[in-house]
Amino acid sequence: MTPSLKIAFILLFSILGAFHGLSQTHSYDQIIRGKTVGQLTIEVKSNMDNLKVKVESDVKVNFLFLKATVEYEGKASYKAGKLMHAHIKICRDGKLHQEGETTYRNHHYKAVIDEKQNMIPKEKIEFSSLLLYVKEPEGIKEVYAEVDGIFNPIEYKGNGKYELKLEGSRNNYYTYRNGKLVEAKLDHWIAPIHLKLRE
C-alpha cells in the first residue's frame, strides 16, 4: 500500500468516526428500602455539537401493601448546548401514567404535558433533568423538568453533591465523582429511590 493510499484510508476512517460519533452506555441499580427493585440505563450519543440522551428504567415493587410495575423512557437531543427536543413517557402497570414532550421551534419552546400545551418563554434551555445522568451540572442554577414543563432550582452542596429542589415534594440529591454521576436519592410516588452506579 502506497503512503498516499494509507493517508487516504486514515482520513476516511477519521471522517466516518466523526460522522458516527461516540456512544456510551452505563447503568444504575435502583434500590428501595435496601432492596434492588430495578435498573436504570443511560445511553449517550455525541457527534460534533450534537448530543442525544436516552434513559430507560423498569421498576418492580412487591411490598406488603404495594405492588406496582413502573416503566420509564426519556429521550432528549441537544445541539450546541441547547435542548432541541425531549420526550418522557411513564407507564404504571402497563398503562400511561404521565407524558411530557418539549420542542424548540421559531425561537421558543412548546411543551405538551399530559396533552396540555404550554409555551415556555425561553430562547435556550441548556440543562434538563436527563442531563443530570450524563454530566455534572457545574455552574447550573436551574434544571428543566421535561415531564412537568417547569424549572427546578439546583444548588451545589460541596464535595460533588447537588440538591435539586422540587416544588411540593421531597428534594432529589445527586453525587458526582470526576464529573460522572455515581449515586442519587430520588423522590418517587412509590417510595424514595436510591440509585447506585454499576461499576
Secondary structure, DSSP 8 states (H G I E B T S, - for coil): --HHHHHHHHHHHHHHHHHH-EEEEEEEEEEETTEEEEEEEEEEEEETTEEEEEEEEEEEEE-SS-EEEEEEEEEEEEETTEEEEEEEEEEETTEEEEEEEEEEETTEEEEEETTEEEEE--S----BGGGGGTS--TT--EEEETTTTEEEEEEEEETTEEEE--TTS--EEEEEETTEEEEEEE--SSS-EEEEE--
